[in-house]
Amino acid sequence: MFKKLGFFLFAMGVSASYAIAGGGEPECYSQCNADLEQCMTDHPGAPGACSKIHRICYASCASD
């Protein structure tokens, strides 16, 4: 339980740093964060997959 919570908080911290550092629309990053939360809720046993999808989403926001 604590491991999952720790990973989630880590992922949120990483996402916040991307949002501050990158360009892109804030709404795009917010949607990525919402998608990460939903993924973690729907698939608690696959935090790595959720994180990878989240990084791809952030990269897409930064390139727009």
PyMOL Python script that loads the backbone (N, CA, C, O; Angstrom):
from pymol import cmd

cmd.read_pdbstr("""\
ATOM      1  N   MET A   1       0.823  -1.189   0.000  1.00  0.00           N
ATOM      2  CA  MET A   1       0.000   0.000   0.000  1.00  0.00           C
ATOM      3  C   MET A   1       0.871   1.258   0.000  1.00  0.00           C
ATOM      4  O   MET A   1       0.665   2.159  -0.812  1.00  0.00           O
ATOM      5  N   PHE A   2       1.845   1.314   0.916  1.00  0.00           N
ATOM      6  CA  PHE A   2       2.703   2.500   0.988  1.00  0.00           C
ATOM      7  C   PHE A   2       3.579   2.625  -0.246  1.00  0.00           C
ATOM      8  O   PHE A   2       3.916   3.733  -0.663  1.00  0.00           O
ATOM      9  N   LYS A   3       3.947   1.502  -0.826  1.00  0.00           N
ATOM     10  CA  LYS A   3       4.774   1.524  -2.031  1.00  0.00           C
ATOM     11  C   LYS A   3       4.001   2.172  -3.183  1.00  0.00           C
ATOM     12  O   LYS A   3       4.553   2.985  -3.924  1.00  0.00           O
ATOM     13  N   LYS A   4       2.731   1.813  -3.330  1.00  0.00           N
ATOM     14  CA  LYS A   4       1.892   2.385  -4.385  1.00  0.00           C
ATOM     15  C   LYS A   4       1.671   3.877  -4.151  1.00  0.00           C
ATOM     16  O   LYS A   4       1.731   4.680  -5.082  1.00  0.00           O
ATOM     17  N   LEU A   5       1.416   4.230  -2.909  1.00  0.00           N
ATOM     18  CA  LEU A   5       1.222   5.633  -2.584  1.00  0.00           C
ATOM     19  C   LEU A   5       2.500   6.424  -2.848  1.00  0.00           C
ATOM     20  O   LEU A   5       2.455   7.531  -3.384  1.00  0.00           O
ATOM     21  N   GLY A   6       3.639   5.849  -2.468  1.00  0.00           N
ATOM     22  CA  GLY A   6       4.909   6.509  -2.718  1.00  0.00           C
ATOM     23  C   GLY A   6       5.174   6.702  -4.194  1.00  0.00           C
ATOM     24  O   GLY A   6       5.647   7.761  -4.608  1.00  0.00           O
ATOM     25  N   PHE A   7       4.873   5.691  -4.996  1.00  0.00           N
ATOM     26  CA  PHE A   7       5.066   5.814  -6.435  1.00  0.00           C
ATOM     27  C   PHE A   7       4.147   6.877  -7.015  1.00  0.00           C
ATOM     28  O   PHE A   7       4.556   7.661  -7.872  1.00  0.00           O
ATOM     29  N   PHE A   8       2.908   6.901  -6.548  1.00  0.00           N
ATOM     30  CA  PHE A   8       1.958   7.887  -7.050  1.00  0.00           C
ATOM     31  C   PHE A   8       2.442   9.299  -6.731  1.00  0.00           C
ATOM     32  O   PHE A   8       2.399  10.179  -7.591  1.00  0.00           O
ATOM     33  N   LEU A   9       2.899   9.517  -5.509  1.00  0.00           N
ATOM     34  CA  LEU A   9       3.393  10.837  -5.139  1.00  0.00           C
ATOM     35  C   LEU A   9       4.639  11.205  -5.939  1.00  0.00           C
ATOM     36  O   LEU A   9       4.813  12.362  -6.323  1.00  0.00           O
ATOM     37  N   PHE A  10       5.502  10.228  -6.188  1.00  0.00           N
ATOM     38  CA  PHE A  10       6.677  10.464  -7.022  1.00  0.00           C
ATOM     39  C   PHE A  10       6.255  10.878  -8.434  1.00  0.00           C
ATOM     40  O   PHE A  10       6.789  11.834  -8.997  1.00  0.00           O
ATOM     41  N   ALA A  11       5.297  10.150  -8.993  1.00  0.00           N
ATOM     42  CA  ALA A  11       4.831  10.463 -10.349  1.00  0.00           C
ATOM     43  C   ALA A  11       4.209  11.855 -10.409  1.00  0.00           C
ATOM     44  O   ALA A  11       4.390  12.575 -11.391  1.00  0.00           O
ATOM     45  N   MET A  12       3.489  12.229  -9.381  1.00  0.00           N
ATOM     46  CA  MET A  12       2.898  13.565  -9.361  1.00  0.00           C
ATOM     47  C   MET A  12       3.986  14.637  -9.260  1.00  0.00           C
ATOM     48  O   MET A  12       3.875  15.694  -9.880  1.00  0.00           O
ATOM     49  N   GLY A  13       5.027  14.368  -8.489  1.00  0.00           N
ATOM     50  CA  GLY A  13       6.135  15.307  -8.390  1.00  0.00           C
ATOM     51  C   GLY A  13       6.857  15.473  -9.711  1.00  0.00           C
ATOM     52  O   GLY A  13       7.205  16.587 -10.102  1.00  0.00           O
ATOM     53  N   VAL A  14       7.081  14.365 -10.396  1.00  0.00           N
ATOM     54  CA  VAL A  14       7.719  14.414 -11.711  1.00  0.00           C
ATOM     55  C   VAL A  14       6.848  15.193 -12.682  1.00  0.00           C
ATOM     56  O   VAL A  14       7.347  16.007 -13.458  1.00  0.00           O
ATOM     57  N   SER A  15       5.553  14.943 -12.637  1.00  0.00           N
ATOM     58  CA  SER A  15       4.655  15.642 -13.554  1.00  0.00           C
ATOM     59  C   SER A  15       4.646  17.144 -13.272  1.00  0.00           C
ATOM     60  O   SER A  15       4.574  17.949 -14.200  1.00  0.00           O
ATOM     61  N   ALA A  16       4.717  17.516 -12.012  1.00  0.00           N
ATOM     62  CA  ALA A  16       4.752  18.936 -11.681  1.00  0.00           C
ATOM     63  C   ALA A  16       6.028  19.586 -12.209  1.00  0.00           C
ATOM     64  O   ALA A  16       5.998  20.721 -12.687  1.00  0.00           O
ATOM     65  N   SER A  17       7.135  18.875 -12.124  1.00  0.00           N
ATOM     66  CA  SER A  17       8.386  19.447 -12.625  1.00  0.00           C
ATOM     67  C   SER A  17       8.360  19.597 -14.143  1.00  0.00           C
ATOM     68  O   SER A  17       8.910  20.557 -14.682  1.00  0.00           O
ATOM     69  N   TYR A  18       7.726  18.652 -14.833  1.00  0.00           N
ATOM     70  CA  TYR A  18       7.573  18.783 -16.277  1.00  0.00           C
ATOM     71  C   TYR A  18       6.697  19.981 -16.613  1.00  0.00           C
ATOM     72  O   TYR A  18       6.992  20.717 -17.555  1.00  0.00           O
ATOM     73  N   ALA A  19       5.640  20.182 -15.866  1.00  0.00           N
ATOM     74  CA  ALA A  19       4.727  21.285 -16.142  1.00  0.00           C
ATOM     75  C   ALA A  19       5.411  22.628 -15.953  1.00  0.00           C
ATOM     76  O   ALA A  19       5.166  23.565 -16.713  1.00  0.00           O
ATOM     77  N   ILE A  20       6.259  22.725 -14.956  1.00  0.00           N
ATOM     78  CA  ILE A  20       6.967  23.978 -14.702  1.00  0.00           C
ATOM     79  C   ILE A  20       8.037  24.212 -15.760  1.00  0.00           C
ATOM     80  O   ILE A  20       8.215  25.338 -16.224  1.00  0.00           O
ATOM     81  N   ALA A  21       8.743  23.167 -16.140  1.00  0.00           N
ATOM     82  CA  ALA A  21       9.866  23.304 -17.058  1.00  0.00           C
ATOM     83  C   ALA A  21       9.434  23.446 -18.508  1.00  0.00           C
ATOM     84  O   ALA A  21      10.070  24.164 -19.279  1.00  0.00           O
ATOM     85  N   GLY A  22       8.374  22.779 -18.878  1.00  0.00           N
ATOM     86  CA  GLY A  22       7.995  22.722 -20.282  1.00  0.00           C
ATOM     87  C   GLY A  22       7.062  23.830 -20.694  1.00  0.00           C
ATOM     88  O   GLY A  22       6.531  24.576 -19.871  1.00  0.00           O
ATOM     89  N   GLY A  23       6.880  23.914 -22.004  1.00  0.00           N
ATOM     90  CA  GLY A  23       5.895  24.827 -22.548  1.00  0.00           C
ATOM     91  C   GLY A  23       4.551  24.126 -22.556  1.00  0.00           C
ATOM     92  O   GLY A  23       4.228  23.380 -21.631  1.00  0.00           O
ATOM     93  N   GLY A  24       3.782  24.357 -23.576  1.00  0.00           N
ATOM     94  CA  GLY A  24       2.516  23.658 -23.689  1.00  0.00           C
ATOM     95  C   GLY A  24       1.423  24.308 -22.864  1.00  0.00           C
ATOM     96  O   GLY A  24       1.671  25.171 -22.021  1.00  0.00           O
ATOM     97  N   GLU A  25       0.230  23.875 -23.129  1.00  0.00           N
ATOM     98  CA  GLU A  25      -0.942  24.405 -22.454  1.00  0.00           C
ATOM     99  C   GLU A  25      -1.119  23.739 -21.095  1.00  0.00           C
ATOM    100  O   GLU A  25      -0.948  22.526 -20.975  1.00  0.00           O
ATOM    101  N   PRO A  26      -1.458  24.510 -20.077  1.00  0.00           N
ATOM    102  CA  PRO A  26      -1.689  23.921 -18.753  1.00  0.00           C
ATOM    103  C   PRO A  26      -2.803  22.879 -18.757  1.00  0.00           C
ATOM    104  O   PRO A  26      -2.755  21.924 -17.982  1.00  0.00           O
ATOM    105  N   GLU A  27      -3.805  23.050 -19.620  1.00  0.00           N
ATOM    106  CA  GLU A  27      -4.906  22.098 -19.690  1.00  0.00           C
ATOM    107  C   GLU A  27      -4.423  20.734 -20.155  1.00  0.00           C
ATOM    108  O   GLU A  27      -4.936  19.703 -19.719  1.00  0.00           O
ATOM    109  N   CYS A  28      -3.441  20.731 -21.034  1.00  0.00           N
ATOM    110  CA  CYS A  28      -2.889  19.470 -21.541  1.00  0.00           C
ATOM    111  C   CYS A  28      -2.231  18.702 -20.398  1.00  0.00           C
ATOM    112  O   CYS A  28      -2.442  17.499 -20.249  1.00  0.00           O
ATOM    113  N   TYR A  29      -1.439  19.397 -19.598  1.00  0.00           N
ATOM    114  CA  TYR A  29      -0.773  18.756 -18.470  1.00  0.00           C
ATOM    115  C   TYR A  29      -1.777  18.298 -17.415  1.00  0.00           C
ATOM    116  O   TYR A  29      -1.621  17.235 -16.813  1.00  0.00           O
ATOM    117  N   SER A  30      -2.799  19.107 -17.202  1.00  0.00           N
ATOM    118  CA  SER A  30      -3.838  18.726 -16.244  1.00  0.00           C
ATOM    119  C   SER A  30      -4.543  17.454 -16.679  1.00  0.00           C
ATOM    120  O   SER A  30      -4.863  16.597 -15.856  1.00  0.00           O
ATOM    121  N   GLN A  31      -4.784  17.339 -17.980  1.00  0.00           N
ATOM    122  CA  GLN A  31      -5.429  16.128 -18.494  1.00  0.00           C
ATOM    123  C   GLN A  31      -4.514  14.923 -18.314  1.00  0.00           C
ATOM    124  O   GLN A  31      -4.979  13.833 -17.979  1.00  0.00           O
ATOM    125  N   CYS A  32      -3.216  15.113 -18.535  1.00  0.00           N
ATOM    126  CA  CYS A  32      -2.268  14.015 -18.320  1.00  0.00           C
ATOM    127  C   CYS A  32      -2.294  13.561 -16.865  1.00  0.00           C
ATOM    128  O   CYS A  32      -2.268  12.363 -16.583  1.00  0.00           O
ATOM    129  N   ASN A  33      -2.346  14.517 -15.946  1.00  0.00           N
ATOM    130  CA  ASN A  33      -2.386  14.184 -14.527  1.00  0.00           C
ATOM    131  C   ASN A  33      -3.668  13.443 -14.171  1.00  0.00           C
ATOM    132  O   ASN A  33      -3.645  12.479 -13.405  1.00  0.00           O
ATOM    133  N   ALA A  34      -4.784  13.894 -14.730  1.00  0.00           N
ATOM    134  CA  ALA A  34      -6.063  13.214 -14.475  1.00  0.00           C
ATOM    135  C   ALA A  34      -6.026  11.797 -15.038  1.00  0.00           C
ATOM    136  O   ALA A  34      -6.523  10.862 -14.411  1.00  0.00           O
ATOM    137  N   ASP A  35      -5.437  11.644 -16.220  1.00  0.00           N
ATOM    138  CA  ASP A  35      -5.325  10.318 -16.818  1.00  0.00           C
ATOM    139  C   ASP A  35      -4.437   9.411 -15.976  1.00  0.00           C
ATOM    140  O   ASP A  35      -4.715   8.218 -15.853  1.00  0.00           O
ATOM    141  N   LEU A  36      -3.375   9.957 -15.397  1.00  0.00           N
ATOM    142  CA  LEU A  36      -2.499   9.167 -14.531  1.00  0.00           C
ATOM    143  C   LEU A  36      -3.256   8.688 -13.295  1.00  0.00           C
ATOM    144  O   LEU A  36      -3.158   7.523 -12.909  1.00  0.00           O
ATOM    145  N   GLU A  37      -4.000   9.583 -12.687  1.00  0.00           N
ATOM    146  CA  GLU A  37      -4.780   9.198 -11.510  1.00  0.00           C
ATOM    147  C   GLU A  37      -5.779   8.094 -11.858  1.00  0.00           C
ATOM    148  O   GLU A  37      -5.936   7.133 -11.105  1.00  0.00           O
ATOM    149  N   GLN A  38      -6.445   8.234 -12.989  1.00  0.00           N
ATOM    150  CA  GLN A  38      -7.420   7.224 -13.402  1.00  0.00           C
ATOM    151  C   GLN A  38      -6.744   5.895 -13.691  1.00  0.00           C
ATOM    152  O   GLN A  38      -7.262   4.841 -13.325  1.00  0.00           O
ATOM    153  N   CYS A  39      -5.600   5.937 -14.340  1.00  0.00           N
ATOM    154  CA  CYS A  39      -4.852   4.712 -14.644  1.00  0.00           C
ATOM    155  C   CYS A  39      -4.426   4.009 -13.359  1.00  0.00           C
ATOM    156  O   CYS A  39      -4.537   2.789 -13.240  1.00  0.00           O
ATOM    157  N   MET A  40      -3.935   4.795 -12.399  1.00  0.00           N
ATOM    158  CA  MET A  40      -3.500   4.208 -11.132  1.00  0.00           C
ATOM    159  C   MET A  40      -4.680   3.596 -10.381  1.00  0.00           C
ATOM    160  O   MET A  40      -4.524   2.589  -9.690  1.00  0.00           O
ATOM    161  N   THR A  41      -5.851   4.198 -10.516  1.00  0.00           N
ATOM    162  CA  THR A  41      -7.050   3.657  -9.873  1.00  0.00           C
ATOM    163  C   THR A  41      -7.516   2.388 -10.565  1.00  0.00           C
ATOM    164  O   THR A  41      -7.855   1.400  -9.914  1.00  0.00           O
ATOM    165  N   ASP A  42      -7.529   2.425 -11.901  1.00  0.00           N
ATOM    166  CA  ASP A  42      -8.023   1.283 -12.674  1.00  0.00           C
ATOM    167  C   ASP A  42      -7.055   0.109 -12.687  1.00  0.00           C
ATOM    168  O   ASP A  42      -7.485  -1.044 -12.734  1.00  0.00           O
ATOM    169  N   HIS A  43      -5.761   0.383 -12.648  1.00  0.00           N
ATOM    170  CA  HIS A  43      -4.731  -0.653 -12.756  1.00  0.00           C
ATOM    171  C   HIS A  43      -3.672  -0.485 -11.651  1.00  0.00           C
ATOM    172  O   HIS A  43      -2.530  -0.129 -11.942  1.00  0.00           O
ATOM    173  N   PRO A  44      -4.042  -0.738 -10.400  1.00  0.00           N
ATOM    174  CA  PRO A  44      -3.085  -0.506  -9.313  1.00  0.00           C
ATOM    175  C   PRO A  44      -1.867  -1.429  -9.369  1.00  0.00           C
ATOM    176  O   PRO A  44      -0.850  -1.138  -8.738  1.00  0.00           O
ATOM    177  N   GLY A  45      -1.949  -2.517 -10.098  1.00  0.00           N
ATOM    178  CA  GLY A  45      -0.821  -3.434 -10.193  1.00  0.00           C
ATOM    179  C   GLY A  45       0.153  -3.096 -11.303  1.00  0.00           C
ATOM    180  O   GLY A  45       1.140  -3.805 -11.496  1.00  0.00           O
ATOM    181  N   ALA A  46      -0.110  -2.014 -12.041  1.00  0.00           N
ATOM    182  CA  ALA A  46       0.748  -1.668 -13.178  1.00  0.00           C
ATOM    183  C   ALA A  46       1.190  -0.206 -13.121  1.00  0.00           C
ATOM    184  O   ALA A  46       0.921   0.553 -14.052  1.00  0.00           O
ATOM    185  N   PRO A  47       1.865   0.197 -12.040  1.00  0.00           N
ATOM    186  CA  PRO A  47       2.270   1.601 -11.963  1.00  0.00           C
ATOM    187  C   PRO A  47       3.299   1.990 -13.027  1.00  0.00           C
ATOM    188  O   PRO A  47       3.348   3.146 -13.448  1.00  0.00           O
ATOM    189  N   GLY A  48       4.108   1.045 -13.456  1.00  0.00           N
ATOM    190  CA  GLY A  48       5.106   1.348 -14.483  1.00  0.00           C
ATOM    191  C   GLY A  48       4.467   1.700 -15.809  1.00  0.00           C
ATOM    192  O   GLY A  48       4.910   2.621 -16.496  1.00  0.00           O
ATOM    193  N   ALA A  49       3.422   0.966 -16.171  1.00  0.00           N
ATOM    194  CA  ALA A  49       2.721   1.252 -17.425  1.00  0.00           C
ATOM    195  C   ALA A  49       2.045   2.613 -17.359  1.00  0.00           C
ATOM    196  O   ALA A  49       2.075   3.378 -18.323  1.00  0.00           O
ATOM    197  N   CYS A  50       1.436   2.910 -16.217  1.00  0.00           N
ATOM    198  CA  CYS A  50       0.778   4.213 -16.057  1.00  0.00           C
ATOM    199  C   CYS A  50       1.801   5.340 -16.152  1.00  0.00           C
ATOM    200  O   CYS A  50       1.541   6.367 -16.780  1.00  0.00           O
ATOM    201  N   SER A  51       2.938   5.154 -15.543  1.00  0.00           N
ATOM    202  CA  SER A  51       3.984   6.169 -15.572  1.00  0.00           C
ATOM    203  C   SER A  51       4.492   6.393 -16.997  1.00  0.00           C
ATOM    204  O   SER A  51       4.732   7.529 -17.405  1.00  0.00           O
ATOM    205  N   LYS A  52       4.652   5.309 -17.744  1.00  0.00           N
ATOM    206  CA  LYS A  52       5.134   5.422 -19.124  1.00  0.00           C
ATOM    207  C   LYS A  52       4.128   6.194 -19.980  1.00  0.00           C
ATOM    208  O   LYS A  52       4.507   7.070 -20.757  1.00  0.00           O
ATOM    209  N   ILE A  53       2.863   5.866 -19.834  1.00  0.00           N
ATOM    210  CA  ILE A  53       1.822   6.573 -20.579  1.00  0.00           C
ATOM    211  C   ILE A  53       1.814   8.049 -20.187  1.00  0.00           C
ATOM    212  O   ILE A  53       1.623   8.924 -21.032  1.00  0.00           O
ATOM    213  N   HIS A  54       2.022   8.313 -18.912  1.00  0.00           N
ATOM    214  CA  HIS A  54       2.044   9.687 -18.420  1.00  0.00           C
ATOM    215  C   HIS A  54       3.208  10.473 -19.025  1.00  0.00           C
ATOM    216  O   HIS A  54       3.042  11.626 -19.424  1.00  0.00           O
ATOM    217  N   ARG A  55       4.377   9.852 -19.090  1.00  0.00           N
ATOM    218  CA  ARG A  55       5.535  10.528 -19.696  1.00  0.00           C
ATOM    219  C   ARG A  55       5.294  10.811 -21.177  1.00  0.00           C
ATOM    220  O   ARG A  55       5.669  11.875 -21.672  1.00  0.00           O
ATOM    221  N   ILE A  56       4.680   9.880 -21.878  1.00  0.00           N
ATOM    222  CA  ILE A  56       4.368  10.083 -23.295  1.00  0.00           C
ATOM    223  C   ILE A  56       3.395  11.238 -23.458  1.00  0.00           C
ATOM    224  O   ILE A  56       3.542  12.065 -24.359  1.00  0.00           O
ATOM    225  N   CYS A  57       2.405  11.289 -22.584  1.00  0.00           N
ATOM    226  CA  CYS A  57       1.424  12.376 -22.625  1.00  0.00           C
ATOM    227  C   CYS A  57       2.108  13.721 -22.416  1.00  0.00           C
ATOM    228  O   CYS A  57       1.832  14.678 -23.138  1.00  0.00           O
ATOM    229  N   TYR A  58       3.007  13.799 -21.422  1.00  0.00           N
ATOM    230  CA  TYR A  58       3.728  15.039 -21.155  1.00  0.00           C
ATOM    231  C   TYR A  58       4.614  15.430 -22.330  1.00  0.00           C
ATOM    232  O   TYR A  58       4.719  16.609 -22.669  1.00  0.00           O
ATOM    233  N   ALA A  59       5.239  14.458 -22.940  1.00  0.00           N
ATOM    234  CA  ALA A  59       6.063  14.757 -24.113  1.00  0.00           C
ATOM    235  C   ALA A  59       5.218  15.323 -25.239  1.00  0.00           C
ATOM    236  O   ALA A  59       5.647  16.230 -25.952  1.00  0.00           O
ATOM    237  N   SER A  60       4.027  14.790 -25.395  1.00  0.00           N
ATOM    238  CA  SER A  60       3.104  15.281 -26.413  1.00  0.00           C
ATOM    239  C   SER A  60       2.687  16.718 -26.112  1.00  0.00           C
ATOM    240  O   SER A  60       2.596  17.544 -27.021  1.00  0.00           O
ATOM    241  N   CYS A  61       2.434  17.015 -24.843  1.00  0.00           N
ATOM    242  CA  CYS A  61       2.066  18.391 -24.465  1.00  0.00           C
ATOM    243  C   CYS A  61       3.222  19.352 -24.749  1.00  0.00           C
ATOM    244  O   CYS A  61       3.006  20.462 -25.235  1.00  0.00           O
ATOM    245  N   ALA A  62       4.431  18.930 -24.448  1.00  0.00           N
ATOM    246  CA  ALA A  62       5.593  19.801 -24.626  1.00  0.00           C
ATOM    247  C   ALA A  62       5.873  20.074 -26.100  1.00  0.00           C
ATOM    248  O   ALA A  62       6.384  21.138 -26.448  1.00  0.00           O
ATOM    249  N   SER A  63       5.543  19.124 -26.963  1.00  0.00           N
ATOM    250  CA  SER A  63       5.846  19.307 -28.385  1.00  0.00           C
ATOM    251  C   SER A  63       4.791  20.142 -29.100  1.00  0.00           C
ATOM    252  O   SER A  63       5.009  20.582 -30.229  1.00  0.00           O
ATOM    253  N   ASP A  64       3.653  20.362 -28.452  1.00  0.00           N
ATOM    254  CA  ASP A  64       2.591  21.165 -29.092  1.00  0.00           C
ATOM    255  C   ASP A  64       2.872  22.627 -29.026  1.00  0.00           C
ATOM    256  O   ASP A  64       2.079  23.431 -29.517  1.00  0.00           O
TER     257      ASP A  64
END
""", "prot")
cmd.dss("prot")
cmd.show_as("cartoon", "prot")
cmd.util.cbc("prot")
cmd.orient("prot")
